[in-house]
Amino acid sequence: MSERVAIVTGAASGIGQAIAKALTHNSFKVVIADLNEVQGQTVAKAIGGYFIPTDLSQRFDCQTLVNQTLVHYNRIDVLINNAGFQHVDPIEIFPEDTWDQMLSVMLTAPFLLTKYVWSTMKAKGWGRIVNIASIHSRVASPFKSGYVAAKHGLIGLTRAAALEGGAHGITVNALCPAYVRTPLVENQIADQALIHGLSSQEVIEQVMLEPAAIKRLITPEEVAALVVFLCSEAASAVTGADWTIDLGWTAR
């Protein structure tokens, strides 16, 4: 895998950063795509990667990301669609612009990037696409209509692309993690602790992970480890699957 090139979106922090580091450790050359230029450049420098500032809500930026990667490395072997964000509101006041933005970043952008990398992967007869979905791809929560809709759609895209890619050596899979310990989630824990008058650990166990069997947060590195496997030769027969990393959330 020493010559293979991977694009990781939303790789300036959290899960994306852990994936970028893990792929680099496994001899991939990694392109960091993110809106945060300062942090993106820092991560790219730390792992010896290549940073491309990208607004995934813009079709032009999605095309530019692929084009610049091909210019810089002359190949794309792996695409990790990881970027995303959360917004919580009841349906009757859920902002319509936010809805559009969420679907653009978390559903349309993965489609566009898949489309744009498809021909180069198909020509080589090898490719790996991993969509970082969510436990909310499988179950819903109230007040998260935009996020749940986008993540459910991402599973459909994964399955359709897997069926088209199978004959060309392209595998397409999705990961569905529950709460992962990222800066975004840490902020949510602090907010919930203040609202409910609980400790941080009580928020994790009683609020966030009440349905789960294992009362802890997932680490970004645990998600990254599964991504590395799915990008390996050992996973060449694995496609169209949605891998649940949910601490037993959906075992009920």
N, C-alpha and C positions, 0 to 999 in steps of 0.2 A: 504493500500500500504506500510505499515511500514516495511515489510520484503523484499520488492522487490529490485532487483539489476539492475542498468543501467550502460552500457558502453557508454561513450561519447568520440568520437574521435576529435582530434584537440581542446581539452578542456582547453588548457593552457591560452587561451586569446580569446577575441572577442565573437562571437556567442556561441561557444562551452563552454566557461567559464560561460556565462550567463545561458545556459541550465543546466550545472552542478549545479550551485547555486540554480536554480529554482527547480530542481528535489530533491535536498537535503532538501530544504525548505518544500517540499511536502512528506518528510519522505522516500525517496529512498536512498539506499546506492549507491554511484556513484564511478565508476572507471574512472579515468582520463587517457586517452591515448594521448600521444603527443611526438614529437621529442624533444621539449624543456624541458630538464630535470629539470633545475633550476625553471623555471616558473611553470612547471607541478607539481613539489613537493610543491611549494608555494600554488598553488590553492588547491591541495589535502589536505594540512594541514589546510588551512583556512576553508574548508567545512567538514572536518572529512572524507574525501574520501580516495581512494587508487590509487596511481599513478603507471602506468606501461609504461616505455619508449617504444615507438613503432614507427618504420619506416613503414608506410603503403604501401610503394612501394615494400616491401619485403613480399612474401607469408609466410615465416617462422615467421616473426613478427606478422602477422595477426593471425596465428594459436596459437602462444605463448600468445597473448593478451587474447584470449578466454580461453585457458587452465589455465593460471594463475588466471584469474577471477574465474573460477570454483573451483580451489584449494583453493582460499582465501575465497570465499563466498558460494561455493557449489550450485550456481544457477546463471542464467542470465535471466532476465525477459524483459529487454528493451535494444535495440541497437539504438544509435543515430549516423548515419554516417554523420559527419559534416566536417571533415578535407578537406582542399582544398587550392589551391593557383592560382594566376593569372599570365599569361604571355601575352604580347601584341606585335605582330609582323605581318607584311604582310605574306601571305601564302608562297610567293616565298623565304622568308628568315627565316620562322619559324623553329627553331631548332628541328631536328627530335628526339633528346634525350629528349628535353623538352616535346614534344608531348607524347612520351612514358611514361614519368614521370607523366604527368597530367592524362592520362587515367589510369595509375596504381593506383594513389592515390584516384582519384575521381570517378572511375567506377569499376575497378577490385577489389580494396579493399572492397568497399561496398558489392560486390557480394560474395567475400570470407568470410567476416565476417558474412553475412547473412547465407551462407552455414554452417559455423562452429557453429553458435548459434541455427540453425534450430532444431536439434534433441532434445536439452534440452527444448526448448520452446514447441515443439510438444509433448514431453512426459508429460509436465505439462498441456497441453491444453490451454495455455495462453502465449501470447507474443505481444510485441509492437516494431515495427521497424519504425523509422522515418528517412528518407533521406533528408538532407538539400541540396536541389537543388538550383535553382536560377531563376530569371526572364529570364536568358539566357537558361533555359530549355524550354521556350515558344517562345521567340523571339531571334534573333541573332544580334550581333554587328560586324562590321568589325574589323579585326586584332586580333580577339579572337577565332580563329578556334579550338584550343585545348580545351579551357574552354567550349565553346558552344557545341562541340561534346560530351564531357564527361557529361555535365549536361543534354543534350537531352537524352543520353543513360541511365542516372540515372532514368528518368521517365519511360522508358521502363522496366527497372529492377523492379521498384516499382510496376508497374501494373502486371507483370508476377508473382512476388512473392506474391502479394495480392491474386491472383486467386488460388495459391497453398496453401496459409496459411489459407484461410477462413474456411475450414472444421476442422481446428485444433485450432481455437481460436487465431490465429496469425493475427494481422492486420499490414498492410504495407502502409505507406503514405509518401508523399513528400511535402516539403515546398519550395515555389519559391519566395524568397524575392528579392526586388530591392536593391538599395544601403543601406547598414546598417552601422551605425556609429561605426566602428571598427578602431583599429590602422592602419590596412592596407589601409582602405579607407581614413583616415585622411591624410596619406602620399600622396595618390593620389590627394587629394584636394590641398595640398600645392604645388605639382608639377604642377598641372594644372593652379593654380593661377599665378605662376611664368611665365609659358609659354604664357598664354593669357593676362597677365596684368590685372587680375581681382581680386576682393576681394574673400575671401573664400566663403562667402554667394552667391556671383554672380556665382562662379563656380558650387555650388550645384544647384542653380536655373536654370542657363542658359546652362550649359554643361551637368552635370550629370543627372539632373532631368527635362530636357526640355520636354520630352514626358509625364511626370507625372502630375496628377491633384493637388496633395499635394506637395508643394515645401519644403520638409524637408527630412532629412534622417530618416530611421527607426532605432529604438533603439534595441540593442541585447535583451533587456528584453521583447520587444513585440514579437519577434520571439520565445523566450523561453516560454512565456505564452501559445502560441498555441501548442508547443511541449508537455507541461504538460497536456493540455487537451487531446491530441491524445494518451497520455500514460495512461489515466484514464479509469475507467469503463464506464464513460458517453460516451466515444467514441467507444464503442465496436461494433457499427454498421458501423463505418467509416473505409473504406479500399479502396486501389487502387486509392486514390484521390491525385491530385496535388494542394495544397493550395497556392493560390497566395496572397502574401503580397507585393503589388507593387505600392501603393500610387496612383492607378488609371492608371498606365502605359499602361496596355493592354485594357483599356476601349474604346480606340479610334477605 
